[in-house]
Amino acid sequence: MKRRGFTLVELLVSIAILCLITAGMYYAFGAQLRIWDRIVVTSEEHEIANLVLGRICRDTRGAEGILAGSDSARLILVVAGQRIEYALSDAKVKRKIDHYTTYLTDKGQVSHLSFAYPAEKQVRIKVGDLETRVCLRN
């Protein structure tokens, strides 16, 4: 007599193989999600650094001069007769115009902000991993 169907051993083996394939797909999908999260965080950090760098560059290009109190931790410019100061304060980029202070970032969005002055009317600005040199136009 011929029996149709599968034996218990065949069913268990096929279920075990299906479980291994499903577990492998789940692991691969989880790994891709972790990579995607890292890419998103890195691109957000670069976007914020690029926005901050753009704002500082605009002010620097339009500045009449760099004031003497500028050092590697802060940049002090004179723009249209106003004193503008950039610095990193409490892990936030601070922009101070005369006595009015605004923040360009939230806490922890920029890890590093530094300035260097290779020439009289030139500033090297480093925000996070991004770096540029800006010359004063005036």
C-alpha positions as CSV (number, residue, x, y, z in Angstrom):
1,M,0.0,0.0,0.0
2,K,1.4,3.4,-1.1
3,R,1.1,6.2,1.4
4,R,1.0,9.8,0.4
5,G,2.4,12.6,2.4
6,F,5.6,13.3,4.4
7,T,7.1,11.5,7.3
8,L,7.7,13.3,10.6
9,V,11.4,13.4,10.0
10,E,11.0,15.1,6.6
11,L,8.7,17.7,8.2
12,L,11.1,18.4,11.0
13,V,14.0,18.8,8.6
14,S,12.1,21.1,6.3
15,I,10.9,23.2,9.3
16,A,14.5,23.4,10.6
17,I,15.8,24.6,7.2
18,L,13.0,27.2,7.0
19,C,13.9,28.4,10.4
20,L,17.6,28.8,9.5
21,I,16.7,30.7,6.3
22,T,14.3,33.0,8.2
23,A,16.9,33.6,10.9
24,G,19.6,34.5,8.3
25,M,17.2,36.9,6.6
26,Y,16.3,38.5,9.9
27,Y,19.9,39.0,10.8
28,A,20.8,40.4,7.4
29,F,17.8,42.8,7.6
30,G,18.8,43.9,11.1
31,A,22.4,44.6,10.0
32,Q,21.2,46.7,7.1
33,L,19.0,48.7,9.4
34,R,21.9,49.4,11.7
35,I,24.1,50.5,8.8
36,W,21.2,52.7,7.6
37,D,20.9,54.3,11.0
38,R,24.6,55.1,11.1
39,I,24.4,56.6,7.6
40,V,21.4,58.8,8.6
41,V,23.2,60.1,11.8
42,T,26.4,60.8,9.9
43,S,24.6,62.7,7.1
44,E,22.6,64.7,9.6
45,E,25.8,65.7,11.4
46,H,27.4,66.7,8.1
47,E,24.4,68.7,7.1
48,I,24.3,70.6,10.4
49,A,28.1,71.2,10.2
50,N,27.7,72.4,6.6
51,L,24.9,74.9,7.6
52,V,27.0,76.2,10.5
53,L,30.0,76.5,8.2
54,G,28.0,78.3,5.6
55,R,26.7,80.9,8.1
56,I,30.1,81.6,9.5
57,C,31.6,81.9,5.9
58,R,28.9,84.4,4.9
59,D,29.6,86.6,7.8
60,T,33.4,86.3,7.4
61,R,33.2,87.2,3.7
62,G,31.2,90.3,4.5
63,A,33.3,91.3,7.5
64,E,35.3,94.5,7.6
65,G,37.9,92.9,9.8
66,I,38.8,90.3,12.4
67,L,39.1,91.7,16.0
68,A,42.2,91.0,18.1
69,G,40.4,88.8,20.7
70,S,40.0,86.0,18.1
71,D,41.7,82.8,18.9
72,S,41.4,79.1,18.1
73,A,38.2,78.8,20.2
74,R,36.4,81.9,18.9
75,L,36.1,84.2,16.0
76,I,35.2,87.9,16.4
77,L,34.3,89.8,13.3
78,V,33.1,93.4,12.5
79,V,30.3,93.2,10.0
80,A,28.4,96.4,9.1
81,G,29.6,98.1,12.3
82,Q,28.4,95.2,14.5
83,R,30.6,92.9,16.5
84,I,29.8,89.2,15.7
85,E,31.4,86.5,17.8
86,Y,31.3,82.7,17.0
87,A,32.2,80.1,19.6
88,L,31.3,76.7,20.9
89,S,29.5,77.0,24.2
90,D,28.0,74.0,26.0
91,A,28.3,71.8,22.9
92,K,26.3,74.4,20.9
93,V,27.5,76.9,18.3
94,K,26.9,80.4,19.7
95,R,26.6,83.4,17.5
96,K,26.7,86.7,19.5
97,I,25.9,90.0,17.8
98,D,26.9,92.8,20.2
99,H,24.9,91.7,23.3
100,Y,22.3,89.5,21.6
101,T,23.1,85.7,21.6
102,T,21.6,83.1,19.4
103,Y,22.5,79.4,18.9
104,L,23.0,77.9,15.5
105,T,22.7,74.3,16.8
106,D,21.2,72.3,19.6
107,K,23.3,70.7,22.3
108,G,25.6,68.0,21.1
109,Q,25.0,68.5,17.3
110,V,28.6,69.8,16.7
111,S,31.5,68.1,18.4
112,H,34.3,70.5,17.3
113,L,34.6,74.1,16.3
114,S,38.0,75.8,15.8
115,F,39.5,78.7,14.0
116,A,43.0,79.5,12.7
117,Y,44.4,82.6,11.1
118,P,47.0,81.7,8.4
119,A,47.0,85.2,6.9
120,E,45.9,88.7,7.9
121,K,42.5,88.6,6.2
122,Q,42.1,84.8,6.1
123,V,40.4,82.4,8.5
124,R,40.5,78.6,8.5
125,I,37.3,77.2,10.0
126,K,36.8,73.7,11.2
127,V,33.3,72.5,12.1
128,G,33.2,68.8,13.0
129,D,34.9,67.0,10.1
130,L,34.4,69.8,7.6
131,E,37.1,72.4,7.1
132,T,37.4,75.5,4.9
133,R,39.4,78.7,4.4
134,V,37.6,82.0,4.0
135,C,39.1,85.4,2.9
136,L,37.5,88.7,3.9
137,R,36.3,90.6,0.9
138,N,36.6,94.0,2.4
